[in-house]
Amino acid sequence: EPVYNSDGDELFLLDQIKDDKDEIERLNNLMALKRSLTRLKGKELDIIQKRYYQDMTQTEIAAEMGISQVQVSRMEKRILKELKKQV
């Protein structure tokens, strides 16, 4: 499912962490990503949901969570790196 759609341009969370391989590999990665997402808890899960499913900016997330945009950026980068490693 797309997590962002603007004027026909769709963004998928998997696109942020995928490898360019064949379709079977893509589907395997998608299943692994879904499993990995279920392991996220607390702030990590909130950030990914807000960023990729609610289309919020890092600045909006930071204001809502009471932290800086830089902290959100670092956390998002770390989370995506871990998700990519798991996938």
N, C-alpha and C positions, 0 to 999 in steps of 0.2 A: 504494500500500500504506500502511496506517496505521503510524505510527511509535510510537503510544502508544494503548493501549486499556484503559479502566478503567470497569467497570460499563456497558458499551455506549457510552461516550463515546470517540470516536476522534479522534485528533489527527494531522493530516498536515503534514509539513514545508511543503508548498506553501501550506497555510492561513496560515502565518506571513508569507508574502511575496506572496500572490496579489492580483490585482485582481478586483473583482466584475464579471465579464463573462460572456459566454455560454459554453456547454460547449466549443465549438471553441477558443475562446481559452484556456480552462482546460487543454485537452489540449495545445495549443501551448506554454503555460507549463510544463506538466509535462515535456514533452520538453526544453525549454530548461533547466529546472532540473536534469534528469538530466545533461545535457551540462556544465552549470556545476559540478555536484558532482564530476565527474571531474577538474576542474582544481584542486580543493583538494588541498593537500599538507600533510604534517607535522601540526603542532598544530591547524591549522584543520580538517583532515579528522577528526582525533581528537575534537575538541570537538563537531562536528556529529554524528558517529556515536554518541558516548557520550550526547549530550543528546537526540537525536531517535530513535535506533534502539535504544539500550540503556537508555533512560529513566533516566539518571543526573541527579542534581541538579548545579547549578553547584558546590556545596560539595564533593560527592563527586569531581567532575572535578578541582577545584582540589587536593584532598588527594592524588589519584593522580598529578597532574602536578607537584606541588611548587610550585604558585603560589597566589596568593590568589583567593578567590571573586570579588572585584572585577575582577581581571584576566580571569578566565574570562568574566564578564558583559560586559566591554568588548569582548573578542575575539568573543564570540558576536554581539553587536550589530553589530560591524563586518562580520563574515562575512555575516550576514543582509542587511545593507544592500547589500553587494556582490552577493550572489546576486539580490536583488530588482532591482538595476540591470541585471544581465545578462539576467534573465528579461524 
